């Protein structure tokens, strides 16, 4: 019984450390984005279309496509779904400094 609890606590610690490592990596990638790329990242991750982003930011749709491509590369996202998951992870409540 005690061994099971210790094993469970160790497993939880490993999972917590991995979450923190992944979050730190995502934050580091996000820090490489330019201010405009960050704006595009925010909008793309919420499902906004390139055309709508272009209108909101007052830039051409082609410029949005270029920024979006750079965001995907800098964030090392293979597809939009992965980029959205990254954004959700960055915004999630459990990502606070006080993560237990």
Protein Blocks (a to p, Z undefined) as FASTA:
>chain_A
ZZmmmmmmmmmmmmmmmmmmmmmmmmmmmmmpcfklmmmmmmmmnopafklmmmmnopaf
klmmmmmmmmmmmnopabfklmmmmmmmmmpmklpfklZZ
